[in-house]
């Protein structure tokens, strides 16, 4: 009686084994087909030059050489090329972020925390920024009033408003207060921007919006004894596209609960201001092509002055009796500069984009400036070494 049962069990095992083998082969072949499709698609498709999501230029195709292959340099370049140009790369990144947020319930991604009100915050545990002695030496050497308008980062405001969870270490406020104290000790006059609110900043970007920039402009002109110019409501424009900024690019749209609306004042309001950089003048103060582009991750903030430039001048040609100000800045200054150029002639330097041999003190003397404005946000720890070398 046992033999039929044993035969039946063996037949069942054979069927199970056969099914498992079939599924194994189906899975293997499917996986290889997917890899083959993505690989061929990556090679056949025209190379993309730039990624909106990552806001950077992508690696382009490599022409390998015998020397490059032997040293491994070309192999590394080819690896970077295939990684950058991978078919559906952006889709895979978005899917992974969606899983992290909705399945694994992770409130952080790439160090960015999304608060309940939709503001994306980048906490920082660093507590101290060493201000080099070069700042004090610069103040003495330039022999002109040196003003400091240090914008609190969005993290500083978020800490003040208790938006960051208590279990997250963040010392942005402490660092900000310490930097102001040390800059004042170096001889700078502080133009306090503590009046700024969270609504003066973009939700998905680390910059302030046009309202924050306009508020800073009013503070700066009052502190420097300049005559402010107030635009009318009719001059204000709003981009019809949703703006997803630098923090949304780090986390993807999965973590951005809603996009921002980028507002700006139109080119007509700044008519007469001549902008010069890279050896050419008559550059646009406001370049609306950046708000007309399609795409979730277009860097619409570049509507202001087309972004950053190493050395730039801004002058209103019909007014020759105005003071000349040297502005030392980062990208936070970009929406403020058009306003400020309505009140004074500007010589603008972004030390991130000038040669290592550039001397700010000599430049200030050469341009015969009447004062200097240090216009930055509080996240400038990485610039201290650069300033030490250029001041």
Phi, psi and omega in degrees: 000337184282334186296314179300321180294318179296319179296320180295321179295318179297320179295321178295320179295321179296318180296319180296314180298319180296319179295318180297320179295318179299314181295324179296315180292320178299315180296315182297312181296318179298317180298316179294322178296319179297313179298318181295317180297313180296318180296312180295318179298322179295319182286317185286321185295146177296135182298138173276141182273321186219148177255121175294319182301314184264355178051050180208163176281136183268153178296142180253171186302149185250136172260096186294148175239162180299317180295318181296322178290318181297320181276346180089355182295317180291329179294321177293320178296320180293323178297315178297320180298310181294325178295316181290321187264008183306131177301133179065023180304312181298321179296317179297319179296316180296319180296319180296320179294320179297319176297317181299320184280309189269334181262309182271355175055046180266117182283346180249146170213126182052037177081004182257131177253130177260113181285169183295334179275005176092353179284132180264124188239143179244091182298156179218127181272350181295134187249347187217139174239123181278115179274115184293155179296344181301332180293315178296319178296321179296314180302319180289319185287321184288334175053042176221157176301132179242118182254152180233120172243089184264106182288131174293135177295165179299330178294321177300314180295318181296322176296316179300321181271006176057045177271341182270131181304147183296337182277357180259125179284119177211126184236032184297321182294315179300316180296319181298312179298320179295322179294317179299316179301315183287324176293321176296321178295334178281355177108007180275149175267122184278128172254093191295132177247027181291350180285349183296144179247167180298327179291351175276002181238155173290149175289320189254008183225157181276350182277164168279159178270187186294331178290319176295319179295319179294322177296318178297321179300316179297319179295317182295312182296321178295316182290331182262003179072031180259160179270113181285153176241129183253121178286159177271165178298332181292336180281344185280135177234155179229131180291133181283343179274151172288139181253120175247112190269204189299322181285326176293326178293330179284333185250342188076170184294345179300327183261350179270108184292332176200156179277164175271165170247119182273120177252152180202167175259134191295164181304329183298324181294330183258016180300136180102346178274121180264121181253126181235133171197159180054038175077010180223151179245187181060035175281154181287139172286317177238121180250099186287355177297333181286338177265355179264348182287149177268151177130143182294326190248023175298135180280081185290344178297340180284002171302332178273106173064015183061032175090211188261146179218145184299306180229131184213146173238147179223117184221143173263109193299331185278355182237109185256354184262018183266153177290158177251128183243133170270120180254121173259121196216170164234194187293341176301329184286341191304316178282347179276323186303318178301320175298311185297328179290347173280347184246343182199162171280140186239136164246119191245134179230127171249105189294348177289340188236020176251159178299155181298335181277357183296137181242110183295319181299314179296322179297318180298319179291320180297320182274355179052052182286154179269336179198170181234137177239120177266100187245098185222171166259169190284354178269063185236023180303322182289348181267352185299320179293320179296316178295324178300326182276332186260335181289000000 
